[in-house]
């Protein structure tokens, strides 16, 4: 398994994993939430809000983690 950081460039991949894994929330809710998390992380940290897990060349999981000051 490989991990890659969730940055603004990876937002689409993260959004796909979140909407597939947690279908009770609409895609727009996840999109808005990710945008807020990324804005916070860019202001307070290194712009990373977690990790995307990859196995066999495809995305298989996600772990959100916000920076703390």
N, C-alpha and C positions, 0 to 999 in steps of 0.2 A: 504494500500500500504506500502511496505517496501522498503528501499533503501539499497544498498550495494556499497561500494567504488569500483571504477575501478582501479585495480592494475594489474601488469603483470600476476598474476594468473587468472584474469578475462578477459584477452585479447580476448580469443576465443568467450566468450559470447558477449562482446562489439562489436567485429567484425561482428558477426551474426546480431545484432540489427542494426548496421550502414549500412550493405550491403542490408538488407531488407528494411530499412526505407529510404535510399537514394541510390536507384539503378542506378542513373546516373553515379556514380563513381564506377569503377571496384573494386572488392574485394582487389586486390593487392595494389591499391592506399590507401584504408582504412588501410590495414595491415601495410604498410610503415609509414603512418601518425601516427597511434597509437603507433608504435614502437618508433618513434621520440618523440612523446608527453610523453611517459612513461620514456624514457631516460632522458628527460629534468626534469620531475617531480621527478625522483629518485635523480638527481643531485642537484636540487634547492629546493625541498620540501620533502613531505612525501611519494612520489611515487604514489600518487592518482591523476587521471586525470578526475574525475567526479564521477557520480553515475549511477547505473543501478536500474531502478524501477521494482519491482515485485508485482504482484497481482494474487491472486488465485494460488499461487505456481509456476507461470511462469514469465519469463522476458517480460515486456510490454513496456519499454521505456528507454531512455538513455539521460543523460545530461553531456556534456563534459565541463570541467572547469580546466584550467591550473593554476598552482601556480604562484604567482607574488612575486618578491623579493623587 
